[in-house]
Amino acid sequence: MTDQTPPPADEVLDIVDEQDRVVGQERRGEVYARGLRHRCTFVLARNAAGEFFVHRRTAQKLVFPSLYDMFVGGVVGAGESYDEAALREAEEELGVSGLPAPTPLFKFLYETPEHTWWSSVYEIRCASPVNPQASEVAWHAFLTQEELDRRLTEWSWVPDGMEAYRRLLAWRRGETTGS
């Protein structure tokens, strides 16, 4: 983090309504504390061999610390587009610059009693070696589809990522994502 980058809790986010229209802005810490609806990106990153980038989040994360995730991504900053945030987050978390724009797939509203955010799901190919951001990623590997499928029942996964992955599989089968 540079001196110009605010701490994660101080980052300003757009607050959105049920139709994903901006209705205000607030600092991330306050957004999480009050359960305000905001925007997030989920980017499924695969290497040249088609393997999935999987990682365990650091214990310092504000939401879902120390859990596994098959997506990179994160919150969309105030005034930022989903597409801009998806590319920024993929480059930051993978530690790679010059990535192609992630391919947008679909959006859905993630809602639980504790959390609510509009979620835009993307995928990207990353042919370069990765150097994940240490403040975000505690462990990482590229897993085959079979390895990922096996780990789904063995590891503790972020619930929003699991929901995005479930919807991604349904989307690929041509089913509705429920957005």
Beta strands, then each sheet from edge to edge (+ up, - down):
strand 1: 12-16
strand 2: 22-27
strand 3: 38-46
strand 4: 52-57
strand 5: 68-69
strand 6: 72-75
strand 7: 103-111
strand 8: 116-125
strand 9: 137-143
sheet 1: 1+ 2-
sheet 2: 6+ 3- 8- 7+
sheet 3: 5+ 4- 9+
end
